[in-house]
Amino acid sequence: MESNRTEYFRRKIEGVDPSHIFRVERTFYVSELPLCATQTFFKIKFNVVTKPNYNMKMGRVWHAALPQLTEDHPEYKGAKYEQRLQYYDEEKKITIRGRYDCLLIVDDVVEEWKFGIREITPFDPIPAIYLAQVNAYAYLLGKKKGRLMYMHRINLTVTELNTDVDPELFQRLVYKARRVQECLDNNQIPMFESPAFDWECKGCQFTTVCPHFLILLKEKQKEEESQSTSSVGSVPQSSQPTQTEQRVSDGSANIADGKKQLTTVATLYDRMLETIKAKIDSNGGKAVAESELLEHFNQEYIGPAITQTIEKLIRAGQLYRPKEGYLMVL
C-alpha cells in the first residue's frame, strides 16, 4: 500500500490525471498562450503534456492550501476557488480554457496566485506572462479588475499587484490562438512570437526541431567567432542570408525544414511509446527495462538519441520511472 500512496501523492502534486494525458483537439490554455507560439505548436502537434517543474509542483501544493490560508480573512468570505473557464471562438472553432485561482465575492475581483523566486515589489508592474492570465480570467468573468498575488517561495512573503481589465489584451490572446491553429491546419511552423520571452529556449524540449533555435544558435556562433577573431584582425562575413534564414524571414519555413532531423525525432518518439506499451502488455503490465529499449533500437538509432528521447518523454509526462532503470507509461 505504501507504493500506491507514494504514486497517489506524486500524481496529485504533479497534476497527473491518467485519463487526461492527451490534449483535446483545437484547444488552447490561457497559461500557454502568452508563451512561445512555436512551442505551443509542437506541444499540440506531438501531443505533449508538459512535465511540471519545481515551481509548478509547489504551486499545486499552495493552491490546495489556499482556502485554509485565506479562510479567516473577511475579504475572502464566500470566495470561490479553482473554477474552470472557457471561451469558444466561432471564427476558427477553437476553445481557450483556463482555471482561475480565487474569485472574491466581497471585492468582486479575481485573483491569480503565483509562486516563484522573482523579486517583485508592490510598485512593480505585473510581469507580462502573468498579466495575460490575470486579465483573461477577469475578462471571462466579466470583472473590471484582476489581481496578482505573488508568493516568494524562499521567504514566503506575499506581494499584491492590481490591474484594470484590458479587453484588447484578451483579444490578442485569441488572435494568437487563431494563428497557431492556422499553422497546425497548414502544417507550418509559426513565424511569430517565437520565442515570446528570451528565457524560453533554455530547457525547451523542442530545440532539436525548432528552426528559430537553429538561427539563434547560428547567430551566437557567429558572434563568438567574431569576438575570437577581433584580436587578430577582421574576417569578412557574407551579408547574404542563408537559405534557412531567408525561409524564416519570409515566413515560408515549415515542417519540411530540417526534415531528416524532425522525422528521426518524431518517428523515434512515436515508436518508442508504441514499443514500451507493447512490451508492458507482453510483460503482464510490468515496467520495461531501459537496457531492453536500448538493445531494441540500437540497430537504427545511436545511443544518445534513444536516451534523449526517453528523457523527453519523461519531461512531457508520457513516461515515468517506477524505479531506477525501468520505465512505465502514464
C-alpha positions as CSV (number, residue, x, y, z in Angstrom):
1,M,0.0,0.0,0.0
2,E,2.9,2.4,0.7
3,S,3.9,2.4,-3.0
4,N,0.3,3.2,-4.0
5,R,0.2,6.1,-1.6
6,T,3.5,7.4,-2.9
7,E,2.2,7.2,-6.5
8,Y,-1.0,8.9,-5.5
9,F,0.7,11.9,-3.9
10,R,3.1,12.1,-6.8
11,R,0.2,12.3,-9.3
12,K,-1.6,14.7,-7.0
13,I,1.3,17.1,-6.7
14,E,2.3,16.9,-10.4
15,G,-1.3,17.2,-11.5
16,V,-1.2,13.9,-13.5
17,D,-4.6,12.6,-14.4
18,P,-4.2,9.2,-16.1
19,S,-7.5,9.7,-18.0
20,H,-6.5,13.1,-19.4
21,I,-2.9,12.8,-20.7
22,F,-3.9,13.6,-24.3
23,R,-4.6,17.1,-25.5
24,V,-8.1,18.0,-26.8
25,E,-8.1,19.0,-30.4
26,R,-8.4,22.7,-31.3
27,T,-8.0,23.6,-27.6
28,F,-5.5,26.1,-26.1
29,Y,-4.8,27.0,-22.5
30,V,-4.6,30.5,-21.1
31,S,-1.4,29.7,-19.3
32,E,0.4,28.7,-22.5
33,L,-0.8,31.4,-24.9
34,P,1.4,34.2,-23.7
35,L,4.5,31.9,-24.3
36,C,6.3,30.8,-27.5
37,A,3.9,30.2,-30.3
38,T,6.2,27.5,-31.8
39,Q,6.4,25.6,-28.5
40,T,2.6,25.6,-28.3
41,F,2.5,24.4,-31.9
42,F,4.9,21.5,-31.2
43,K,3.0,20.6,-28.0
44,I,-0.2,20.2,-29.9
45,K,1.5,18.6,-32.9
46,F,3.2,15.9,-30.9
47,N,0.5,15.7,-28.2
48,V,3.0,16.7,-25.4
49,V,1.8,17.2,-21.9
50,T,4.2,19.5,-20.0
51,K,6.1,17.9,-17.2
52,P,5.7,20.1,-14.1
53,N,8.8,21.8,-12.8
54,Y,9.6,22.6,-9.1
55,N,7.6,25.9,-9.1
56,M,4.6,24.3,-10.7
57,K,4.6,21.5,-8.1
58,M,4.9,23.9,-5.3
59,G,2.2,26.0,-6.8
60,R,-0.2,23.0,-6.7
61,V,0.6,22.4,-3.1
62,W,0.0,26.1,-2.2
63,H,-3.2,26.2,-4.3
64,A,-4.6,23.2,-2.5
65,A,-3.9,25.1,0.8
66,L,-5.3,28.4,-0.4
67,P,-8.8,28.0,1.1
68,Q,-7.3,27.3,4.5
69,L,-4.8,30.1,4.1
70,T,-7.4,32.7,3.4
71,E,-10.4,31.4,5.4
72,D,-10.1,33.9,8.3
73,H,-9.7,37.0,6.2
74,P,-13.1,38.9,5.9
75,E,-12.5,39.8,2.2
76,Y,-12.4,36.1,1.3
77,K,-15.7,35.2,2.8
78,G,-17.7,33.2,0.3
79,A,-14.8,33.1,-2.1
80,K,-14.7,30.5,-4.9
81,Y,-11.5,28.6,-5.7
82,E,-10.1,26.7,-8.7
83,Q,-13.0,27.0,-11.2
84,R,-12.6,26.3,-14.9
85,L,-13.4,28.9,-17.5
86,Q,-13.5,28.6,-21.3
87,Y,-14.0,30.8,-24.3
88,Y,-15.2,29.4,-27.7
89,D,-14.1,31.2,-30.9
90,E,-16.6,30.8,-33.7
91,E,-14.3,32.1,-36.4
92,K,-11.7,29.3,-36.0
93,K,-13.8,26.8,-34.0
94,I,-11.2,26.8,-31.2
95,T,-11.6,26.7,-27.4
96,I,-9.5,28.6,-24.9
97,R,-9.5,27.1,-21.4
98,G,-8.3,28.2,-18.1
99,R,-8.8,27.9,-14.4
100,Y,-8.8,30.9,-12.1
101,D,-7.4,30.5,-8.6
102,C,-9.7,32.6,-6.5
103,L,-12.8,34.8,-7.0
104,L,-13.5,37.2,-4.2
105,I,-17.2,37.9,-3.8
106,V,-16.7,40.8,-1.4
107,D,-14.2,42.7,-3.6
108,D,-15.7,41.4,-6.9
109,V,-12.2,40.7,-8.2
110,V,-10.5,37.6,-9.5
111,E,-7.0,36.6,-8.1
112,E,-4.2,34.7,-9.7
113,W,-1.7,33.3,-7.2
114,K,1.9,32.6,-8.4
115,F,4.8,31.1,-6.6
116,G,8.5,31.6,-7.5
117,I,11.7,33.4,-6.8
118,R,11.2,36.7,-8.7
119,E,11.9,39.8,-6.6
120,I,8.6,41.7,-7.0
121,T,7.6,44.8,-5.1
122,P,4.1,46.4,-4.8
123,F,5.4,49.2,-7.1
124,D,6.3,47.0,-10.0
125,P,4.0,46.3,-13.0
126,I,2.6,42.9,-13.3
127,P,5.0,40.7,-15.3
128,A,3.7,40.3,-18.8
129,I,3.4,36.5,-18.6
130,Y,1.2,36.8,-15.5
131,L,-0.7,39.8,-16.7
132,A,-2.1,38.0,-19.7
133,Q,-3.5,35.3,-17.4
134,V,-5.0,37.6,-14.8
135,N,-6.5,39.7,-17.5
136,A,-8.0,36.7,-19.3
137,Y,-9.7,35.3,-16.2
138,A,-11.1,38.7,-15.2
139,Y,-12.4,39.4,-18.7
140,L,-14.1,36.0,-19.0
141,L,-15.8,36.5,-15.6
142,G,-17.0,40.0,-16.6
143,K,-14.9,41.7,-13.9
144,K,-13.4,45.2,-14.1
145,K,-10.3,44.3,-12.1
146,G,-7.8,41.5,-11.7
147,R,-5.2,40.9,-9.1
148,L,-1.9,39.0,-9.0
149,M,-0.9,37.6,-5.6
150,Y,2.8,36.6,-5.8
151,M,4.3,34.5,-3.0
152,H,8.1,34.3,-2.9
153,R,9.0,30.6,-2.4
154,I,12.0,31.3,-0.2
155,N,10.9,33.9,2.3
156,L,7.2,33.3,1.8
157,T,6.3,37.0,1.5
158,V,3.1,37.8,-0.5
159,T,3.0,40.8,-2.9
160,E,-0.3,42.2,-4.2
161,L,-0.5,43.8,-7.7
162,N,-3.8,45.0,-9.2
163,T,-4.8,45.8,-12.8
164,D,-7.8,47.0,-14.7
165,V,-9.2,44.6,-17.3
166,D,-8.0,45.2,-20.9
167,P,-10.4,43.6,-23.4
168,E,-7.8,44.2,-26.2
169,L,-5.2,42.2,-24.4
170,F,-7.5,39.2,-24.2
171,Q,-8.4,39.6,-27.9
172,R,-4.7,39.5,-28.7
173,L,-4.5,36.1,-27.0
174,V,-7.5,34.9,-29.1
175,Y,-5.8,36.2,-32.3
176,K,-2.6,34.4,-31.3
177,A,-4.5,31.1,-30.8
178,R,-6.2,31.5,-34.2
179,R,-2.8,32.0,-35.9
180,V,-1.3,28.9,-34.2
181,Q,-4.3,26.9,-35.2
182,E,-3.9,28.1,-38.8
183,C,-0.3,26.9,-38.7
184,L,-1.4,23.5,-37.4
185,D,-4.1,23.2,-40.1
186,N,-1.4,24.1,-42.7
187,N,1.3,22.0,-41.1
188,Q,3.5,25.1,-41.0
189,I,5.8,26.2,-38.1
190,P,4.7,29.6,-36.6
191,M,6.9,32.6,-37.6
192,F,5.7,34.9,-34.8
193,E,6.4,35.3,-31.1
194,S,8.9,32.5,-31.2
195,P,10.2,32.9,-28.5
196,A,7.9,35.3,-26.8
197,F,10.4,35.7,-23.9
198,D,14.2,35.5,-24.1
199,W,14.4,32.7,-21.4
200,E,12.1,30.3,-23.1
201,C,14.6,28.4,-25.3
202,K,16.6,27.4,-22.2
203,G,15.4,23.9,-21.3
204,C,12.8,23.7,-24.2
205,Q,12.3,20.1,-25.3
206,F,11.8,21.1,-28.9
207,T,15.1,22.8,-29.7
208,T,16.2,19.8,-31.9
209,V,13.3,20.5,-34.3
210,C,12.9,24.3,-33.9
211,P,14.2,26.5,-36.8
212,H,14.1,29.6,-34.6
213,F,16.5,28.0,-32.1
214,L,18.8,26.9,-35.0
215,I,19.0,30.5,-36.2
216,L,19.6,31.8,-32.7
217,L,22.4,29.2,-32.3
218,K,24.0,30.2,-35.6
219,E,23.8,33.9,-34.6
220,K,25.5,33.1,-31.3
221,Q,28.2,31.1,-33.1
222,K,28.8,34.0,-35.5
223,E,29.1,36.4,-32.6
224,E,31.6,34.1,-30.8
225,E,33.6,33.7,-34.0
226,S,33.6,37.5,-34.5
227,Q,34.8,38.0,-30.9
228,S,37.5,35.4,-31.3
229,T,38.9,36.9,-34.5
230,S,38.7,40.5,-33.4
231,S,42.0,40.3,-31.7
232,V,43.8,39.1,-34.8
233,G,42.1,41.2,-37.4
234,S,38.7,41.2,-39.0
235,V,37.3,38.3,-41.0
236,P,35.0,39.1,-43.9
237,Q,31.5,37.9,-43.3
238,S,28.9,37.3,-46.1
239,S,26.0,39.7,-45.9
240,Q,23.8,37.3,-47.8
241,P,21.3,35.4,-45.6
242,T,21.5,31.7,-45.6
243,Q,18.7,29.6,-47.2
244,T,17.3,28.7,-43.8
245,E,17.4,32.4,-42.6
246,Q,15.7,33.6,-45.8
247,R,12.9,31.0,-45.4
248,V,12.3,32.1,-41.8
249,S,12.4,35.8,-42.7
250,D,9.8,35.4,-45.4
251,G,7.6,33.1,-43.4
252,S,7.9,30.1,-45.7
253,A,9.6,27.7,-43.2
254,N,7.5,24.7,-42.4
255,I,7.7,21.1,-41.1
256,A,9.9,20.2,-44.1
257,D,12.7,22.3,-42.8
258,G,15.2,20.1,-41.1
259,K,13.1,17.2,-42.4
260,K,15.6,14.4,-41.7
261,Q,16.2,15.5,-38.1
262,L,12.5,16.1,-37.4
263,T,11.5,12.8,-39.0
264,T,14.0,11.0,-36.8
265,V,12.9,12.6,-33.6
266,A,9.2,12.3,-34.3
267,T,9.4,8.7,-35.5
268,L,11.6,7.6,-32.6
269,Y,9.3,9.5,-30.2
270,D,6.2,7.7,-31.5
271,R,7.8,4.3,-32.0
272,M,9.3,4.3,-28.5
273,L,5.9,4.9,-26.9
274,E,4.3,2.1,-29.0
275,T,7.2,-0.3,-28.2
276,I,7.0,0.4,-24.5
277,K,3.3,-0.1,-24.4
278,A,3.6,-3.3,-26.3
279,K,6.4,-4.6,-24.0
280,I,4.4,-3.7,-20.9
281,D,1.4,-5.7,-22.3
282,S,3.6,-8.6,-23.1
283,N,5.2,-8.4,-19.6
284,G,1.8,-8.6,-17.9
285,G,1.7,-4.9,-17.0
286,K,5.3,-4.8,-15.6
287,A,7.7,-2.0,-16.2
288,V,10.2,-2.2,-19.1
289,A,14.0,-2.1,-18.5
290,E,15.7,0.8,-20.3
291,S,18.5,-1.5,-21.3
292,E,16.0,-3.6,-23.2
293,L,14.9,-0.5,-25.1
294,L,18.5,0.5,-26.0
295,E,19.1,-3.0,-27.3
296,H,15.8,-2.9,-29.3
297,F,16.6,0.4,-31.0
298,N,20.4,0.4,-31.3
299,Q,20.3,-1.1,-34.8
300,E,18.6,2.1,-36.2
301,Y,19.5,4.9,-33.8
302,I,22.6,5.9,-31.9
303,G,22.5,5.6,-28.1
304,P,22.3,9.3,-27.2
305,A,19.3,9.8,-29.5
306,I,17.5,6.9,-27.6
307,T,18.3,8.2,-24.1
308,Q,17.4,11.8,-25.1
309,T,14.1,10.6,-26.4
310,I,13.4,8.7,-23.2
311,E,14.1,11.9,-21.2
312,K,11.9,14.0,-23.5
313,L,9.0,11.5,-23.0
314,I,9.5,11.7,-19.2
315,R,9.6,15.5,-19.2
316,A,6.5,15.5,-21.4
317,G,4.6,13.4,-18.8
318,Q,4.3,10.4,-21.1
319,L,6.6,8.1,-19.1
320,Y,7.9,7.8,-15.6
321,R,10.4,5.7,-13.7
322,P,8.8,3.5,-11.1
323,K,12.3,2.5,-10.1
324,E,15.8,3.2,-11.4
325,G,16.4,1.7,-14.8
326,Y,12.8,0.9,-15.6
327,L,10.0,2.7,-17.5
328,M,6.2,2.8,-17.3
329,V,3.7,4.7,-19.4
330,L,1.5,7.2,-17.6
